[in-house]
Amino acid sequence: MISTALAETRGLDVSHRPIQSNQMKTQSPIRRFIDRGEEVIYVVVAGLLLLTAAVTCGYAAFAAGSEFMGGNALEGIFSLVNDLLIVLIIMEVLRTVARFLRKREMNVDVEDLVPFLVIGAISAARRILAIGANLSLNEAKHTAQHGGNIDLSANWDRFNQAMIELGVNAALILVITCALLVIHRYTLRRSAEENVAEQI
């Protein structure tokens, strides 16, 4: 009675508490089933991501070795780095899934955006690498065919489009870097505030 009176004086509604508790009890088996199924799906996804990363590493080594054996060292290097960047993207996604399995919750925080920003930066860097590789390979082939005379006017539109795409991806990496710095400073300031609050 005293707790009920105190709750009423504080403006809390206690009349529907038994109904809410009964609803939670009736929904708890369904929620447990859904949580268990969600956990199983996350485990399966994590296993498939790990397997995909391992297979991609093997394929990257095999493809690069084939290029090197064929005498195309430059193409082998670009292929290897490109495939390894894909592996890094897969591992970032896997780390996000593993974090959910450890915490068993999906409370979105500012720090949870870091893996996705890293994935975006890796994707932009991978695209820059691909554009640079295509330009280098096309230049090497053109030089071999025409004896060192490079005619940029023939492929000027393609070159201009590649430069624009390089600039966009470079700007994207710069923006992502700034966002990561802001998140890092926010995390440090929040940790300092929490430490001060604990000391008080």
N, C-alpha and C positions, 0 to 999 in steps of 0.2 A: 504494500500500500504506500509506504513512504517513497519507494523508488518511482512508483507510478505518479504520485503527487509531484515529485521533483521533476519528472519528465514533462508533466503537464505544465508546470510553472515555467519550464524552459522552452515551451512551444513545440515539444515533440509529440507526434501522434503515435500513441501506443495501442490504439484500438484495433489496428490491422496487423499487429505483430504475429498473433497465432495463425492467422490466415496465410501470411507470407511464409512463416516457417513450415506450415503444412504443404504449401506449394513447392517449397524447396525440397522437402522430403520426397514428394511425389515425382519431382523432376530429377532428383539426384541419380537414379539408375540410368536414365536416358543420357544425362550429362556425362556420367562415367563412361557409358558406352561410346559416346561421341569422342570424348577425350582419348579413350584408349584407341579408337580407330584412327584418330588424327595422329597419335603418336606412332602407330604402326606405319602409317603412310609416310611420315617424316623419316622413319628409319629406313624404309624401302628406298625413298628418294635419295637419302644420304649414301646408301650402299651403291645405288646406280651411278651417282655422281662420282664416287670414289673409283668405281670400275671404269667409268668413262675417262677420268683423268689418267688412270694407269694405261688404258688402251691408247689414248692420244699420245702419251709419252712414248710408248713403243712404236706407234706409227710415225711420230716425228723423227725418231732415231733411224727407222728403216728408210723413210723418204729422203732424209738428209744423206744417209749412206749411199743410197742409189744415185743421188745427184753427184756426190763426190766421185763415186766409181765411174760415172759417165763423163767425168771431166768438167762438170758444171759446178765449180766450187761456189761461185757467187749465188747461184740459185739455191744451192744446198744450204748455205748460211741463212739466207732470207727465209727459206721454208722452215728451217729448224726454229728460228727465233719466232716466227709467226705462230707455229704450232705450240710452242712453249707459252706464249702469251695467252693462247686459248686455254691451256692448262691452268694458268694463274686465274683466269676468269672463273673456271669451274671450281677451283679451290676456294675462291672468295664466296661463291654461292654455297658451297659445302660448309664453310665456316659459319655462315648465317643459320643454316639448318641445324648444325651442331650446337649453336648457342641456344636455340629453342629447345632442343632435347635436354640440355643441361638445366635450363631455368624452368622449363615446363610452363612458360607463360609468354604472351606476345605483347607485353607492355612496350609500346613504341616510344623510344627516347631519341634524343638528338644523336647520341653515340651510335645508335643502330643504323644511321644513314651512312656511316663511314664505309662499310663494305660496298654499298651500291655506288658511292662516289669513286671508290678505288676501281670498281669494275668499269665505270664510265671512262676514267682516265686510261686504263689499260686498253680499252676498246679504241679510244682516240689515238693512242700511241701505236696500236696495231695497224690502224688505217694509215697513219703517217708512214709507217714502215712499208706497207704495201705500195703506197703511191711512190715512195722513193725507190723501191725495188723495181717497179714497172718502168720508171723513168730511166734508171740506170741500165736495165736490161735492154730497153728499146734503143738507148743511145749506143750501147755496145754492139748490138746487132746492126744498127744503121752505119756505124763506123766500119764494121767488118765488111759490109756490103758495098759501101761507097768509098772505101779507101781513105777514111779520115775526114771526108767532107761532110759536115753536119748541116743539114738544111732544116732550120727551125721553122721556116715559113710554111712548110708542107704540113706540119703537125702543130701549128700555132694554137689552134682552137683547143686541142687536147691538152697542150702544155698550159694554157691559160686556165682551163678548168681544173687541172691538177694543182696549180698554185693557189687557186681560190679555196679548194678543198683542204689543202695543207694549212692555209691561214685559219680556216674555220676550226679545224681540229686542234691547232695550236692554241687558239683562243679558248676553246673548250677546256683544254688541260689547264690553262692559266686560271680560269674561273673555278674549276674543281679544286685546284691547289689553294686558292684563297678561301674556299668554303671549308676545306680541311683545317686550315689554320684557324679560322673562326671557331670551328667546333672544338679544336684543341684548347684554345684559350678559354672558351666557355666551360669546358670540362675542368680545367685547372682552377678557375675561379669558383665553380660550384663545390669542388673538393675542399678548397680553402674555407669557404663559408660553412660547410658541414663540419670541418674540424674545429672551427671557432665555436660553433653552436654546441658541439660535444664538450668542449672545455668549459663552456659556461654552465 
